[in-house]
């Protein structure tokens, strides 16, 4: 199976934990920045927004016109021991953001068989319509 890598990382957090997360990351060379409406941590030695840790706040909309808020579930443990976001949350986030790169990520998830009927049943009507649109572009 092929994998697609991205330079940045999106992390969904509870806003009330921001100060604690900031205190935990700063000793490792990460600086908090708010740029163009986006909260992020950048490498203090190479402050590049493209390679940053972008923060999404659980239960909030990233942009005011987003059709849904950022979902948040407890992470799941992968077979190799990594803590990862549940696929259902990733699908919701990608279909809500719906930029071209998000649509490509949805295609990748779908091609890998990760978007199941169970996940489809959790989608709102607008997100289900977006999933159908992404699938029609294959």
N, C-alpha and C positions, 0 to 999 in steps of 0.2 A: 504494500500500500504506500502510495506517495504522500508526502506531507508538504504543506505550504507554510513557510515561515514568514513572520512579520517582525518588523524592527521594534515596534512598541508593544506594550502590554496594557490591557484594560483590566482594571480591578474594581469590582463592586464592593463598596464598604458602607457601613452605617456611619452617617455624618458625625454622630456623637463620638466616634472613635478616631477622628482625624488628628487631634492633638497627640494622642498616644502613638499613633502610627508615625506621625512626623518625628516624634522624639525617638522612636525605635530606628528610623531610617537615617536620620542625620549623622549618627556616628559612622555610618558606612558610606558617606560621601554623597548622599542624596539631598537635594535642596528642593523645598516646596516652592512651586510657582503657580500663579494664576495668570494664564495667557489666553487672550481671545475667548474668554468665557469658559476655559477648561482648566480644571485643577490637575496638577501633575507633580511628579517628583522627577527631577532631572539629575544627571550625574554632574556634580559641582565642577568637575574638571573638564567636562565636555557638555555644557548645557544645551542639548539638542532636543527640541520638542518631538521630533520624529522618532527618536529612540527613547522616549520617556515612559514612565509608568503613569498612565492616564487614570484618573479617579472618576468612577461613576458612583453616584450615591443611591443606595438601595431605597426603593419606595419613592423615588423622585424622577421626574422627566429630565433627560439630558438637555433637550431643546424644548421650548414651550409648545411646539407643534407636534411633538412625538405622540404617537397614538397610545402608547403605554408607558408606565413607569418602569424603571430598572428593577427586574426581579431579583430576589435574593433568597437562596436556599443554603442550607449547610453544605459544605463541600463533601464530595465523595472521594473515597480512596481508590486509586487505580490499582490494578494487579501488581504494579511495580512499587507501590507504596506512596505515590505522589498524591497530594490533595488537589482535586480539580473541581471546577464548577460542573453541576449537572448539565447534561446536554440540553435538557428542556429549557434551562435558563439561557444558554448560549443561543439557541434557536430564537427565543423571544427577543433577546438583545439584538441579534443580527437583523431580524425582520423589522424591529422597531427603528433601528438606525437607518437601514436600507440604502446605504451608500453603495456604489459599485463594488467596492471591496467586500462589503458585508454580503452582497448578493452572491459573489463568488465563493465566499466562505460557506454560505447556505448550500450552494451547489456541491461543494466538497463534502459537507456533512451528509447531504442527501445521497450523493454518489457512494459514500462509504456505508450507506444503509442505517445511518444513525437517527434519521428523522422517521420515527415509527408512527403507526396509527395512534398509539397512546399519546405521543407528543402532539400530533395533529389535533387531537381532541381537546388539547389545552389552549389552542390558539383562538383568539378572538376573530370575528369575521374579517376585520381589516388585515390582520396578520395572515390569516388563511388565504385571503385573496393575493397577498404578496407572495406567499409560498407557491401558489399556483402559477403566478406570473414568472417567478424564477424558474420553475420547472418547465415552463413553455419555451424558455430560451435555450434549452439544451440542444 
